[in-house]
C-alpha cells in the first residue's frame, strides 16, 4: 500500500467518524455516551493520518528525492486536513465541546476528499522549494489556518444558535463558544504571523526579495489584517459574541481564498 492509498482510507475514515459523531449527537445530545466511542475513533483516524504523512516522507527517500511532504497541492491538502483535525481534537478536550467536532469533521473530510482531484505522485522539489524555510513556513501557516478553522466552526455554531430556545440541549453555553472563537484566533494569529515572516525570509533566499506583492503574499496580508482587526476589536473595544463571530467567519473566508483562490492567479506561488 502506498501513502496515497493510505490517505484515501484516512479520508473515508474521517467521513465515517463524522457520521458516527452526528448519530451519537442526534441520539443522546451533548451528554451522549456514544460520543466517547466517536472521540476514540477520531483519535484513531488522526493517528493513521499522522502515520500516512510519515510514510509519504519515507517513500520520498526511497525514491531518492527525499523531502518533507509539504511541497505541492496534494501534500499541502493532506497536511491542512491533519492540522484541522488536530485543532478540533484540542478544542474537544480543552473545552469538552463535541459539537465543534460534529460541525468541523465534514470540513476535514472535504479537504481530504479534494486530494482525489489532484496529482498525488511524489515529485522532486523545484529549485525554489529546496530550502529548510519550506518546512517552517508551511507548518506555521497551516497550524495558524487550523486555529482559524476551529474559530470559524465555533463562530458558525454561535451565530446559528443565537436566540435559539433549544440550544441549551445540544450546544455548549454561549460564553464557551465565544471563548473558543477568541482563543482559537489567539493561537492562530501568532502562527500566521510567524508563517508570513518565515515566508518572507524564504522569498529572499529563493528570489532575492522579501516581498513582491505576489497574490498569495497579498492575500496572506489581508487575512492577517482581518484577524488583527478581530483581536483589536476584542481586546480594546470589548467586542464579543455575534460581532466577533462575524469577523471570524470573514477571516476564514479570507483564509480559504488565500489558500485556494489565488492558486488560479499567476504568481510566484503558482506551483501550489
C-alpha positions in Angstrom: 0.0 0.0 0.0 1.3 3.5 -0.9 0.9 6.6 1.2 -1.6 7.9 -1.4 -3.8 4.8 -0.9 -3.5 5.2 2.8 -4.6 8.8 2.6 -7.7 7.6 0.7 -8.5 5.3 3.6 -8.0 8.2 6.0 -10.4 10.4 4.0 -13.1 7.8 4.3 -12.2 7.2 7.9 -13.0 10.9 8.6 -16.3 10.6 6.8 -17.2 7.5 8.9 -16.2 9.3 12.0 -18.3 12.3 11.1 -21.3 10.1 10.6 -20.7 8.3 14.0 -20.4 11.7 15.7 -23.5 13.1 14.1 -25.6 10.0 15.0 -24.3 10.0 18.6 -25.2 13.6 19.0 -28.6 13.2 17.5 -29.4 10.2 19.7 -28.1 11.5 23.0 -27.3 15.2 22.7 -24.2 16.7 24.2 -24.1 14.1 27.0 -24.4 11.0 24.8 -22.2 8.1 26.0 -21.6 7.2 22.3 -19.6 10.4 21.9 -16.7 8.7 23.8 -16.7 6.0 21.1 -16.8 8.7 18.4 -13.9 10.5 20.0 -11.8 7.3 20.2 -12.5 6.7 16.5 -11.5 10.2 15.7 -8.2 9.9 17.5 -7.5 6.6 15.8 -8.1 8.1 12.3 -6.0 11.1 13.1 -3.2 8.8 14.3 -3.5 6.9 11.0 -3.3 10.2 9.2 -0.1 11.1 11.1 1.3 7.7 10.0 0.4 8.3 6.4 2.3 11.7 6.4 5.3 10.0 7.9 5.1 7.1 5.4 5.0 9.5 2.5 8.1 11.2 3.8 9.9 7.8 3.9 8.6 7.0 0.4 10.2 10.1 -0.9 13.6 9.0 0.4 13.1 5.5 -1.1 12.6 7.2 -4.4 15.9 9.1 -3.9 14.2 12.6 -3.8 13.7 12.8 0.0 11.9 15.8 1.3 9.2 16.8 3.7 5.7 16.0 2.3 4.7 19.7 2.1 5.8 20.6 -1.4 2.7 20.5 -3.7 -1.0 21.0 -3.6 -1.7 17.3 -2.8 0.7 17.3 0.2 -0.5 20.6 1.5 -4.1 19.5 1.4 -3.2 16.4 3.4 -1.3 18.5 5.9 -4.0 21.1 6.1 -6.6 18.4 6.9 -4.2 16.9 9.5 -3.8 20.3 11.2 -7.5 21.0 11.1 -8.2 17.7 12.8 -5.6 18.4 15.4 -7.2 21.8 16.2 -10.6 20.1 16.6 -9.2 17.5 18.9 -7.5 20.2 21.1 -10.8 22.1 21.3 -12.8 19.0 22.1 -10.5 18.0 25.0 -9.9 21.6 26.2 -13.5 22.7 26.3 -15.4 19.4 26.2 -17.2 20.7 23.1 -18.0 17.7 20.9 -20.3 19.9 18.8 -17.2 21.6 17.4 -16.1 18.2 16.1 -19.6 17.4 14.7 -19.5 20.6 12.6 -15.8 20.5 11.9 -15.2 17.0 10.7 -17.1 17.5 7.4 -14.6 20.2 6.6 -11.7 17.9 7.3 -13.3 15.2 5.1 -13.9 17.7 2.3 -10.2 18.8 2.3 -9.0 15.2 2.3 -11.5 14.3 -0.4 -10.2 17.1 -2.6 -6.9 15.3 -2.8 -8.8 12.8 -5.1 -8.9 15.6 -7.7 -5.1 16.4 -7.8 -1.9 14.6 -8.7 -0.8 12.5 -5.7 2.6 11.4 -7.1 5.8 12.2 -5.2 7.9 14.5 -7.3 11.4 16.2 -7.0 11.4 19.6 -5.5 11.8 22.5 -7.9 14.8 24.8 -7.1 12.7 27.4 -5.3 11.4 24.8 -2.8 14.8 23.4 -1.9 15.1 25.2 1.4 14.6 24.5 5.0 12.4 27.6 5.1 9.8 25.5 3.3 9.1 23.3 6.3 9.0 26.2 8.8 6.8 28.4 6.5 4.2 25.7 5.6 3.9 24.2 9.1 3.4 27.6 10.8 0.9 28.8 8.2 -1.2 25.7 8.3 -1.2 25.4 12.0 -2.4 29.0 12.0 -5.1 28.1 9.5 -6.1 25.2 11.7 -6.7 27.6 14.6 -8.8 29.8 12.4 -10.8 26.8 11.3 -11.8 25.9 14.9 -12.7 29.6 15.5 -14.8 29.6 12.3 -16.7 26.4 13.3 -17.4 27.8 16.8 -18.4 31.1 15.3 -20.9 29.5 12.9 -22.4 27.5 15.7 -22.7 30.6 17.9 -24.4 32.5 15.1 -26.8 29.7 14.3 -27.7 29.2 18.0 -28.1 32.8 18.8 -31.7 33.3 20.1 -32.5 29.6 19.8 -34.7 28.3 22.7 -33.5 24.7 22.3 -29.8 25.5 22.0 -29.0 24.5 25.7 -30.0 20.9 25.0 -27.4 20.4 22.3 -24.8 23.2 22.5 -22.3 24.5 25.0 -23.1 27.8 26.7 -22.7 30.9 24.5 -19.8 32.1 26.6 -17.9 28.8 26.0 -18.5 29.1 22.2 -17.4 32.8 22.4 -14.2 31.7 24.3 -13.4 29.1 21.6 -13.8 31.7 18.9 -11.4 34.0 20.7 -8.8 31.6 22.0 -8.6 29.8 18.6 -7.7 33.1 16.9 -5.3 33.9 19.8 -3.4 30.7 18.8 -3.7 31.0 15.1 -2.7 34.7 14.7 0.9 34.4 16.0 1.4 31.3 14.0 0.2 33.0 10.8 2.5 36.0 11.7 5.4 33.6 12.0 4.4 31.9 8.7 4.4 35.3 6.9 7.8 36.1 8.5 9.4 32.8 7.5 7.8 33.1 4.1 9.5 36.5 3.6 12.8 35.0 4.7 12.3 32.1 2.2 11.4 34.6 -0.6 14.6 36.5 0.0 16.5 33.2 -0.2 14.7 32.0 -3.3 14.0 35.2 -5.3 16.2 37.8 -3.7 13.4 39.9 -2.2 11.4 39.7 1.0 8.2 40.9 -0.5 7.0 41.1 -4.1 3.2 41.6 -3.8 2.6 38.2 -5.2 -1.2 37.3 -5.0 -0.7 34.8 -2.2 1.5 37.3 -0.3 -1.1 40.0 -0.7 -3.9 37.8 0.5 -1.9 36.5 3.4 -1.5 40.1 4.5 -5.2 40.7 4.0 -6.0 37.7 6.1 -3.6 38.9 8.8 -5.2 42.3 8.8 -8.7 40.8 9.3 -7.6 38.8 12.3 -5.6 41.7 13.6 -8.9 43.7 13.5 -10.6 40.8 15.3 -8.1 41.0 18.2 -8.2 44.8 18.3 -12.0 44.8 18.5 -12.0 42.1 21.1 -9.2 43.5 23.3 -9.6 47.3 23.0 -13.2 47.6 22.0 -14.7 44.9 24.1 -16.4 43.1 21.2 -17.7 39.6 21.8 -20.4 37.2 20.8 -22.0 37.8 17.4 -19.8 40.7 16.3 -16.5 38.8 16.7 -18.1 35.7 15.4 -18.9 37.5 12.1 -15.2 38.7 12.0 -14.1 35.1 12.5 -16.2 34.0 9.5 -14.9 36.8 7.3 -11.4 35.9 8.3 -11.9 32.3 7.4 -13.2 33.2 4.0 -10.0 35.1 3.5 -8.0 32.1 4.6 -9.8 29.9 2.0 -9.2 32.4 -0.8 -5.6 32.8 0.3 -5.1 29.0 0.1 -7.4 28.0 -2.8 -8.4 31.1 -4.8 -5.0 32.6 -5.5 -3.8 29.3 -6.9 -5.6 30.2 -10.1 -3.9 33.6 -10.4 -0.5 34.0 -12.0 2.3 34.4 -9.4 5.3 33.0 -7.7 3.2 30.5 -5.7 1.5 29.0 -8.8 3.2 25.7 -8.1 0.7 25.1 -5.3 
